[in-house]
Amino acid sequence: MTSGRFAPFFAGLLLLTTGACGGGAAPCTECPAVEGRYRLQFNPDAGVPSECALLGVEVPTGEVLDIARSGEDLASRLAGVPVRGTITAQGTFLLTGTGAPTANRTDTLTLTGSYTAPLTDGGTASIAGVLTGSYVRAADTGGQRCNVNTPFSATRD
């Protein structure tokens, strides 16, 4: 019988095709316990570009991020903007969302970062990464736009 001689070929083909899809990290089945309240600290020296002053954009201060998790899916709010995303088994995450326009300005916020689990029982978990904000004023009021990238860090309460 010759049916067994093709098994290595098909096994290799299966590995190639599953690794080629998506290009990103696989969904986690045992996801890190990132959920909880984090008081975000932003780099005060980062500032904002000058074009952001006309839009009233500032580096956030005193922001609290309450992350809810269901499997790999994450949800929270930042500066009044609902953000959603995912976390990988390695602890990298992405949260993004666009708020409802206020004062003719629409804010899109994206947090990319990594979660670090407590090193010991009773230890403190932390997150760190970069906040990217895209702020756009409607064309009928001048069509202004600015982008802000600022690092952040936080420990879980």
Secondary structure as GFF3:
##gff-version 3
##sequence-region A 1 157
A	DSSP	three_ten_helix	3	6	.	.	.	ID=ss1
A	DSSP	alpha_helix	7	20	.	.	.	ID=ss2
A	DSSP	beta_strand	36	39	.	.	.	ID=ss3
A	DSSP	beta_strand	41	42	.	.	.	ID=ss4
A	DSSP	three_ten_helix	50	55	.	.	.	ID=ss5
A	DSSP	beta_strand	64	70	.	.	.	ID=ss6
A	DSSP	beta_strand	73	78	.	.	.	ID=ss7
A	DSSP	beta_strand	81	87	.	.	.	ID=ss8
A	DSSP	beta_strand	92	98	.	.	.	ID=ss9
A	DSSP	beta_strand	105	116	.	.	.	ID=ss10
A	DSSP	beta_strand	126	137	.	.	.	ID=ss11
A	DSSP	three_ten_helix	139	141	.	.	.	ID=ss12
A	DSSP	beta_strand	145	155	.	.	.	ID=ss13
###
